[in-house]
Amino acid sequence: MRTIALRGGARFAVVAAEWHDAFAVVTRGRVQLELRDGGPGPVLGRDAGFWLRGTGVRALRNPGRRTATVRIVTRTPETSPMEERHDQHG
């Protein structure tokens, strides 16, 4: 789990490859999604959750003056059952 703090007016670039299977929740303030074409997306308030994968979001922006925080949850890399079986027999 990772927490991102965005000061007022700050922008955080989202690199799709780094946020595979990431789910985000606004925990303080408001965050505006910046879309792939650079256009403004929705402004999300506290407790709003959203997926980063496959949404076309290229950045998170804080439209306010106070710091906003976003908690991002990703799956921890685990060995799949097939890999475990392969390791046991190979």
Contact map, one row per residue, 1 for C-alpha under 8 A:
111000000000000000000000000000000000000000000000000000000000000000000011110000000000000000
111100000000000000000000000000000000000000000000000000000000000000000011100000000000000000
111110000000000000000000000000000000000000000000000000000000000000001111000000000000000000
011111000000000000000000000000000000000000000000000000000000000000001111000000000000000000
001111100000000000000000000000000000000000000000000000000000000000111100000000000000000000
000111111111000000000000000000000000000000000000000000000000110000111000000000000000000000
000011111100000000000000000000000000000000000000000000000000010011110000000000000000000000
000001111100000000000000000000000000000000000000000000000000011111110000000000000000000000
000001111110000000000000000000000000000000000000000000000000111110000000000000000000000000
000001111111000000000000000000000000000000000000000000000000111000000000000000000000000000
000001001111100000000000000000000000000000000000000000000011110000000000000000000000000000
000001000111110000000000000000000000000000000000000000000011100000000000000000000000000000
000000000011111000000000000000000000000000000000000000000111000000000000000000000000000000
000000000001111101100000000000000000000000000000000000001111000000000000000000000000000000
000000000000111111100000000000000000000000000000000000000100000000000000000000000000000000
000000000000011111110000000000000000000000000000000110000100000000000000000000000000000000
000000000000001111110000000000000000000000000000000000000000000000000000000000000000000000
000000000000011111110000000000000000000000000000000000000000000000000000000000000000000000
000000000000011111111100000000000000000000000000000110000000000000000000010000000000000000
000000000000000111111100000000000000000000000000000110000000000000000000010000000000000000
000000000000000000111110000000000000000000000000001110000000000000000000011000000000000000
000000000000000000111111000000000000000000000000001110000000000000000001111000000000000000
000000000000000000001111100000000000000000000000111100000000000000000001110000000000000000
000000000000000000000111110000000000000000000000111100000000000000000111100000000000000000
000000000000000000000011111000000000000000000111110000000000000000000111000000000000000000
000000000000000000000001111111100000000000011111100000000000000000011110000000000000000000
000000000000000000000000111110000000000000000110000000000000000000011110000000000000000000
000000000000000000000000011111000000000000001110000000000000000000111100000000000000000000
000000000000000000000000011111100000000000001100000000000000000101111000000000000000000000
000000000000000000000000010111110000000000111100000000000000011100010000000000000000000000
000000000000000000000000010011111000000000111000000000000001111000010000000000000000000000
000000000000000000000000000001111100000111110000000000000001111000000000000000000000000000
000000000000000000000000000000111110000111110000000000001111100000000000000000000000000000
000000000000000000000000000000011111011110000000000000001111100000000000000000000000000000
000000000000000000000000000000001111111110000000000000011110000000000000000000000000000000
000000000000000000000000000000000111111000000000000000011100000000000000000000000000000000
000000000000000000000000000000000011111000000000000000000000000000000000000000000000000000
000000000000000000000000000000000111111100000000000000000100000000000000000000000000000000
000000000000000000000000000000000111111110000000000000000000000000000000000000000000000000
000000000000000000000000000000011110011111000000000000000000000000000000000000000000000000
000000000000000000000000000000011110001111100000000000000000000000000000000000000000000000
000000000000000000000000000000011000000111110000000000000000000000000000000000000000000000
000000000000000000000000000001111000000011111000000000000000000000000000000000000000000000
000000000000000000000000010001111000000001111101000000000000000000000000000000000000000000
000000000000000000000000010111100000000000111111000000000000000000000000000000000000000000
000000000000000000000000111111000000000000011111000000000000000000000000000000000000000000
000000000000000000000000111100000000000000001111100000000000000000000000000000000000000000
000000000000000000000000110000000000000000011111110000000000000000000000000000000000000000
000000000000000000000011110000000000000000000011111000000000000000000000000000000000000000
000000000000000000000011100000000000000000000001111100000000000000000000000000000000000000
000000000000000000001111000000000000000000000000111111100000000000000000000000000000000000
000000000000000100111111000000000000000000000000011111111000000000000000000000000000000000
000000000000000100111100000000000000000000000000001111110000000000000000000000000000000000
000000000000000000000000000000000000000000000000001111110000000000000000000000000000000000
000000000000000000000000000000000000000000000000001111111000000000000000000000000000000000
000000000000000000000000000000000011000000000000000111111100000000000000000000000000000000
000000000000010000000000000000001111000000000000000100111111000000000000000000000000000000
000000000000111100000000000000001111010000000000000000011111000000000000000000000000000000
000000000011110000000000000000001110000000000000000000001111100000000000000000000000000000
000000000011110000000000000000111100000000000000000000001111110000000000000000000000000000
000001001111000000000000000000111100000000000000000000000011111000000000000000000000000000
000001111110000000000000000001110000000000000000000000000001111110110000000000000000000000
000000011100000000000000000001110000000000000000000000000000111110000000000000000000000000
000000011000000000000000000011000000000000000000000000000000011111100000000000000000000000
000000111000000000000000000000000000000000000000000000000000011111100000000000000000000000
000000110000000000000000000010000000000000000000000000000000000111110000000000000000000000
000011110000000000000000000110000000000000000000000000000000010111111000000000000000000000
000011110000000000000000011111100000000000000000000000000000010001111100000000000000000000
001111000000000000000000011110000000000000000000000000000000000000111110000000000000000000
001110000000000000000001111100000000000000000000000000000000000000011111000000000000000000
111100000000000000000001111000000000000000000000000000000000000000001111100000000000000000
111100000000000000000111100000000000000000000000000000000000000000000111110000000000000000
110000000000000000000111000000000000000000000000000000000000000000000011111000000000000000
100000000000000000111110000000000000000000000000000000000000000000000001111100000000000000
000000000000000000001100000000000000000000000000000000000000000000000000111110000000000000
000000000000000000000000000000000000000000000000000000000000000000000000011111000000000000
000000000000000000000000000000000000000000000000000000000000000000000000001111100000000000
000000000000000000000000000000000000000000000000000000000000000000000000000111110000000000
000000000000000000000000000000000000000000000000000000000000000000000000000011111011000000
000000000000000000000000000000000000000000000000000000000000000000000000000001111111000000
000000000000000000000000000000000000000000000000000000000000000000000000000000111111100000
000000000000000000000000000000000000000000000000000000000000000000000000000000011111110000
000000000000000000000000000000000000000000000000000000000000000000000000000000111111111000
000000000000000000000000000000000000000000000000000000000000000000000000000000111111111100
000000000000000000000000000000000000000000000000000000000000000000000000000000001111111110
000000000000000000000000000000000000000000000000000000000000000000000000000000000111111111
000000000000000000000000000000000000000000000000000000000000000000000000000000000011111111
000000000000000000000000000000000000000000000000000000000000000000000000000000000001111111
000000000000000000000000000000000000000000000000000000000000000000000000000000000000111111
000000000000000000000000000000000000000000000000000000000000000000000000000000000000011111
